[in-house]
Amino acid sequence: MASFNHFVLLILLIITLILSAEATKERRAIPSKAERNEMKRQLKAINKPAIKSFKTEHGDIFDCIDIHKQLAFDHHLLKNHSVQLKPTTVPEWITGNNISGSFSLLQEGISCPNGTVIVKRTTMEDLMHAQRLKSMGFDGPRPFLTKTTNNTNSNGKLYVARGNYGPDLFAGVRGNLNVWRPKILEDQVSVAYIAVGGGAKDNFASISVGWKVNPSLYHGDYARLYASWTLHGSNTGCNDMSCPGFVQVSKTIPLGAVIQPTSYYKGPQYELRLTLYQDHIKGDWWFAINDEDVGYWPASLFKSWRESNAASYASWGGQVYSPVTKKSPPMGSGHWPSEGFQKSAYVSHLQMILGDGRVFNPQTGTVKLYQTNQNCYKARLVHEVYKPWLKSIYYGGPGGCIG
């Protein structure tokens, strides 16, 4: 009887220790008073005074901000920058398109007045989640990482499946991404993107745009429109409108917005037609979705790029992040590239832009595939010799890697 009582006491002690550890973990997750005050200061700097505000069905708040008073101009290199409402030069396919209407990611009834831009409001919860992810080793997509060792730390790991072009100077890249809504866990991230990059190895800068699923940072596991960039000499990246640099010009296409509908396995495929291109007169790098400009990164941010900011590397594909304690999440549709159209994630219509705005299709031999772990994710280049515009990169996989 005495031994049984000792056993019961031991079990109760173990349960108490576990509960105490969990409580301690929760307390550590709650920011201190000083940390909260710092976050309030950051929120005041990030969220500029709104002329008009809206709350969406997904719980997001979007503000209409004076275009001349947005966060971008807090960057020290943009203090005297004059807003460019549109580029002075555009790629030939945009010039030849007669765009009717306006593409929008906002629900009906949300519109901003002239002279303003649409910006997703950052909350205290957003900052807390971003800080936690950063402490775990993820502060944004890294489309040009080349070594598996660079993708791993003691807390988490990045996995990549993509196609690369370069090094060769160019002034823009294009790709159509089909959009998925992979089921992933808290603190995991699944991204699809097109990207440009350039500069020396120890002074590299990049821009990537696409869709991202990140339940811990956003409300729910919806696919969201995102933009991310790293500047020369910086070890950390900027995401969406969380730090100065990107100049928003659109009143209808906000970064961080939910993308709907998404593609169905063996069913309809829904795409984003994305372009990153340089205004070859001003040198600014513009982001367009379905041939409508969202905004741009001013040339002054990328002065160390050769040939008036021209990029030298392009990338198309997918990337996922996961804590080491969890199996890696699905990438893209969660199915292998070999399954093909309507089943796998893809980036189609791969095209490059020359400095004068002319477009060319990259030769098959110039696009190199890169995969960090082929047991969980793969990339596949598909093309037809007589239809080069159909060149695509299928990518993704079910995940399930550990550590």
Protein Blocks (a to p, Z undefined) as FASTA:
>chain_A
ZZmmmmmmmmmmmmmmmmmmmmmmmmmmpccfklmmmmmmmmmmmmgcdfbdcddfkopa
cddddfklcfklmpmklmmcccdfbdfbdcfklmmpccehjddfbdehiacdehiacddd
ddfklmmmmmmmmmnopabdcfkbcbfklmpcfkbccddddddedddddfbdcddddddd
ddddehiacdddddddedjfklcccddddddddfklmgcjbdcdddddddehiabdcehj
lbghiacfbfkbcghiacdddddehiacddddddddddfknopacddeehiafbdcdfkl
mmmpghhhiafbdcedddddddfkbccddehjlpafkloghkaccdehiacddfkopacd
ddfklpccddfblklbccdddddfklmmlgccdeddeehieZZ
